[in-house]
Amino acid sequence: MAKNKRGVLRKETILVDGKEIEVDTFAAKVVLGSGKEIESIEELLIEEEIEKAIQAALEEIETIAQKYPEEKDIWYCYEVGKALQFVDTKGFTDRKLPIWCRMAHDLRPDLFGGKKKNAKESTRYPETMYYLGKQLKESIKRAKFDQWYEILKFKDVYKDKELLEQILEVCEKGLSSIQLRQKIKELRSSRNKAQ
């Protein structure tokens, strides 16, 4: 079955009695007579399951946010990242970006750094939080959020424990984001040459 990669509810504007109204719509459509009705219905059921998981995760994140009423610090981001691991446990990993967009743009931007200008930009914080939630708790305090943000921009760098340890040692020296980005590139390059 071909999967629709959008895979979650999204906001759409419709016209009702001459007024524009924003509504939630499923990405999947059932077109009778297309020969793909069963696949479309299966996709709708998956999208409904995703929406339920999103709502449950948002409730959990709301509870986490209540523990951090003032400033949303690195520990808030880490705990939210743990909650976002539902995309893996429920088998939605291939749809995580639309899920982040649904959560951080459509439903609760206040839990993810506030409303962003566009949907794609809104996925950055949940994506960083998600990867932060995969880290060892002891490692979190070794870098500030903006440093983790730079580290986690590099795909799968967190999976290489030795490289991550080198990066965290550099973070503890207090490099700026730009300096850190350059240092990560250097460490990755030297590591790739050695392999």
URSULKA-V54689 format. One record per run of one state. SS is the DSSP state (H for helix, E for strand, L for the rest). FROM is the first residue (numbers start at 1). TO is the last residue. If there is no record, write none. Layout:
ss->[SS	SS]
from->[FROM	FROM]
to->[TO	TO]
This chain:
ss->[L	E	L	E	L	H	L	H	L	H	L	H	L	H	L	H	L	H	L	H	L	H	L	H	L	H	L]
from->[1	10	17	19	26	37	67	74	84	86	90	93	108	109	113	119	133	137	141	145	152	157	160	161	172	177	195]
to->[9	16	18	25	36	66	73	83	85	89	92	107	108	112	118	132	136	140	144	151	156	159	160	171	176	194	195]
